[in-house]
Amino acid sequence: MLRRVVAALVVLACAAGVVAYQATRPSRAPASPRVFVPSPRFFQDFSPSFRTSIADLYYLQMVQYYGEHVSGDGRLDSLPEMTTLVTALSPRFTRAYLFSAFALIDAGRADAAYELLKRGFAANPGDWRFPAYLGFFAYRYGAGEEKDLAAARWYEKAAAIPGSPDYLPRLAAALLAKGGEQGKAVLMLGQAYLAGDKYAREKAVKGLECILPTEKEARMRALAPLYETMPRADADALVAELFREYVQ
Amino acid sequence: MNQVVAIAVNTFKETIRDRVLAVIVVFALLMIVGGLWLGSISLGEQGRMMKDFGLVAVTLFGLVVAVFIAAGLVHKEVEKRTVFVLFSKPVGRAAFIAGKFVGLCATMAVVLAGMGVFLFLLVWAVAGEASGMLLVAVLMVYVQLLAIMAVTIFFSTLGSAILASVLGICVFVAGQLSHNVLALTRLGQNAVTEALSWVVYVVIPNLAAVDVKAGAVGESTLAWGEVAVWTGYLLAYVVVVLALAALVFRRKEF
């Protein structure tokens, strides 16, 4: 009996020792901002059947890495390589592109984010979010006088993708007008009017009111190209709304 | 034919009795815990992660079960001397090998169907995606494992069960790298090594020709013609390897 009690006590003491050892370990020091990231080629060659699973693992690591450093030392040195690895192994992993693009902005690498989104769009041409974000990045982080037009062109591309939201043609039109391309802006707003609901149509009319000349003849001339890109009935309805003030 | 069916039924009952279905329960628990954990750290990609890691788990669990059972099938009969009772009756050695393989195929079908259906339902319940491609991918994993089972049975007719298990797993790994062997063949400057690489390339099963997991997570669009040809290739490979196993087993003296 005594031997059993002693044996049980020894086992309990050992178990307590195991728990105590682990519980008293100091918390892990912040990891280095530079981590080893293998070449995508390595995984493409040596684990072709598991490449998406490996991309998922590195995506999870990338999210952890970002979370650990963005609010700590702010250094995201290895983020571009991680992003390249994940997207090369899984080119249709849209979340990885979008997350990485914004994470790269935090890393001060707007250029890399822009290039990444371009790669993402090339791999996922049916996803309107890529050109929409490219437009936003071009507008927000671009430089020079051409940035409005560059952004507008991306929004135009996004608006042309089925399933994209109604506001994209309006956004493109506003930027085109700002960039001096009134003619294109009118056409974009015409498309917004054509594709949208009542709210979107009101917005399109308001947008056109802002960029169209007030003089009647000039306004008519500016609206003429709409008849080439819209069904006649819709174009007539839009023109009627834009000339309501003139009739009264 | 009757002999093959009788041996297959017996093998199926025997392997199921080995509590091999417990693998499905372990898989289910792993996936539930893993799925919940992934949901919290993947920023909304729970469905993709569950499908991807779930298929890896199906492959690895299936591989372990297939290899270890296949390695012991023939060996156990010889070790327990039950093979003598069997061969005292009019049972051909080829029928014995075929029956063992068919029985194991049935067991693996139950195991993989259990894991596949559970994974399908879990992804549906958690991520709201009823992914038929997931079930197709599990079916393709099953076909891959048939080739590995045949190879492991072949090795078990040559040596010990442990050796057969190790070699079975090695063939699975080598089968993933088949295209690299082909690349080596093309790079070879020496005619002998070139010919040798070509032989190795033909002998090991090409398990990575079609990426079924990538198809299930929407990464690539599977070309059904290619999938059908690949399946046909693997089934033909199974027939050849089982014929070799039967040939070796026929020459074996007990």
Interface residues (C-beta under 8 A of the other chain):
Chain A: D45 F46 S47 P48 S49 F50 R51 T52 S53 D56 Y59 L60 V63 Q64 S90 P91 R92 F93 R95 F99
Chain B: L38 I41 S42 L43 G44 E45 R48 M49 D52 F53 L55 V56 Q176 L177 H179 N180 L207 A208 D211 V212 K213 A214 V217 G218 E219 S220
